[in-house]
Amino acid sequence: MAISGKISVEIVIQVPASKFFHILAKEFHNIQNICERVHGANLHEGDDWHCTDSVKNWTCLVDGKVITCKEKIEAIDEEKKLIKYSIFDGEIGQNYKLFKSNVQVTETNNESASVKWTIEYEKINEDVKTPYGYLEFLEKGTIEVDSITTSYY
């Protein structure tokens, strides 16, 4: 069994790529008001939710279990519509030496876009599960944000 790896999921959304990326890059603090699996979030360090030196606390429902973790944006590439996150502490810190997620939003045609989430991880040992539950959390959250945003767009 591999201790480290990458897993990913790609979701077709109805919201234009630029709008969805804007939500992730500039309105991420509102995710807790949209996604039922996000129970709460707050700014732990820094003055702005959307800059690379800020740390956020998250409380989420993953695999039917409430977990807490911290998240920090490592990089934002506006041109490629790509954001790189580092996730740590809480249950993630107990089970993974490394846990990073990347999201890239791509235009597919005039009426839809594609959101690709990739999780890169390194488990603390072979007994730790591959983080498919976290990938499902990101997928379902993306679908919720798309659904809510589509109704306002």
Long-range contacts (C-beta under 8 A, 24 or more apart in sequence): 1-126, 3-122, 3-123, 3-125, 3-126, 4-98, 4-120, 4-121, 4-122, 4-123, 5-120, 5-121, 5-130, 6-118, 6-119, 6-120, 6-121, 7-118, 7-119, 7-121, 7-130, 7-131, 7-132, 7-135, 8-116, 8-117, 8-118, 8-119, 8-135, 9-116, 9-117, 9-135, 9-136, 9-138, 9-139, 10-114, 10-115, 10-116, 10-117, 11-114, 11-115, 11-116, 11-117, 11-139, 11-142, 11-143, 11-146, 12-108, 12-112, 12-113, 12-114, 13-112, 13-113, 13-114, 13-115, 13-142, 13-143, 13-146, 13-150, 14-111, 14-112, 14-146, 14-150, 15-113, 15-146, 15-149, 15-150, 15-153, 16-107, 16-113, 16-153, 17-81, 17-105, 17-106, 17-107, 17-113, 17-114, 18-81, 18-107, 19-149, 19-153, 20-105, 20-113, 20-115, 20-145, 20-146, 20-149, 21-78, 21-81, 21-105, 23-145, 23-149, 24-83, 24-103, 24-105, 25-50, 25-76, 25-78, 25-83, 26-50, 31-141, 31-145, 34-144, 34-145, 34-148, 35-140, 35-141, 35-144, 35-145, 36-61, 36-144, 37-61, 37-62, 37-137, 37-140, 37-141, 37-144, 38-141, 39-66, 44-70, 50-76, 52-76, 60-137, 61-137, 62-133, 62-134, 62-136, 62-137, 63-133, 63-136, 67-91, 67-92, 69-93, 74-100, 80-104, 81-105, 81-106, 94-124, 95-123, 95-124, 95-128, 96-121, 96-122, 96-123, 96-124, 96-128, 96-131, 97-122, 97-123, 97-124, 98-122, 99-131, 101-134, 101-138, 103-138, 115-142, 115-146, 117-142
